[in-house]
Amino acid sequence: MKPTLLILAAGMASRYGSMKQTDAFGPHGETIIEYSIYDAIRAGFGKVSFIIREEFLDSFKAIFEPKLKGRIEIDYVFQSYDLTPFGIDKTIERSKPWGTGHAVLAARNQINEPFCVINADDFYGFDAFEKMASFLNSEVRDDYYSLMGYEVDKTLSDYGSVSRGICKVNAEGNLEEINERTKVYLKDGVIVYEDENGNTFPLHEDARASMNFWGFTPAIFAQTEEMFKLFVEQNENNPKAEFFIPLMAEGLVKSGKAQFKVIPTSSKWFGVTYKEDKPIVMKSLADLLTNGTYPEQLWK
């Protein structure tokens, strides 16, 4: 059974100012998502599932189905505020859903095969999809998952510092923990991060950053549903609290229920958070077209 690509696309993109998931970045109106799907198809994925808000459905169908029809199976997962499917009989007022971990759990009744999770607004590169497909086809188990580990220097910005989840990896190549490092940047040829007091510390040149590219089996749903319910109980009065995928991973690792292989990739990552990022992403994609990595028209 071919693995599934699960794309996190339910965010409202408040900092971007519009629906960046469906914004055009390629020369013929291609979204960033399309480059990920193109790479996933080449790597052997059999289905793409979009995690969206239900009100996005018509827009997504109009944009993606004409291009992907006959190339890969498509379905949609709705992330909502309704907690009753999790046995939580209360309404909690929030301005946005419960985070990426909750988004993954929203797919628990629609995915029955190994799958990977990515962000809709990030470019990951073919090497990452190829390696993840290999892992999902030959190594993944219900107690052995994965995440892609990017070389930190290939995730930096030329326009300021970034925040990155830096992986602590053991001798077997498995995840021990993810440490959130804020203000990561290049200083005098060395990658450093700052603490809250403005002190700088070097990051090892072999350090790996998690860019929210994960590999699972459907067992992840049962393993983390109670974790999510407890999180809701503890944070029902915190409208900004989010149940992120790294929290799921941390809980599984610490409880001994699962390990996570950190798969190294040499791919260049880039993404879009603010409107000002758009011309940078468009230039990066144009360079990849110029060097022949992608055809000018993906779906011709």
Sequence and secondary structure as in RCSB ss.txt:
>XXXX:A:sequence
MKPTLLILAAGMASRYGSMKQTDAFGPHGETIIEYSIYDAIRAGFGKVSFIIREEFLDSFKAIFEPKLKGRIEID
YVFQSYDLTPFGIDKTIERSKPWGTGHAVLAARNQINEPFCVINADDFYGFDAFEKMASFLNSEVRDDYYSLMGY
EVDKTLSDYGSVSRGICKVNAEGNLEEINERTKVYLKDGVIVYEDENGNTFPLHEDARASMNFWGFTPAIFAQTE
EMFKLFVEQNENNPKAEFFIPLMAEGLVKSGKAQFKVIPTSSKWFGVTYKEDKPIVMKSLADLLTNGTYPEQLWK
>XXXX:A:secstr
   EEEEE     TTTTS GGG   STTS  HHHHHHHHHHHHT  EEEEEE GGGHHHHHHHHHHHHTTTSEEE
EEE  S  GGGT       SS S HHHHHHTTTTT  S EEEEETTEE  HHHHHHHHHHHHHT BTTEEEEEEE
EGGGS BTTB EEEEEEEE TTSBEEEEEEEEEEEEETTEEEEE TTS EEE  TT EEEEEEEEE THHHHHHH
HHHHHHHHHHTT TT    HHHHHHHHHHHTS EEEEEEE    EE SSGGGHHHHHHHHHHHHHTTSS SSTT 
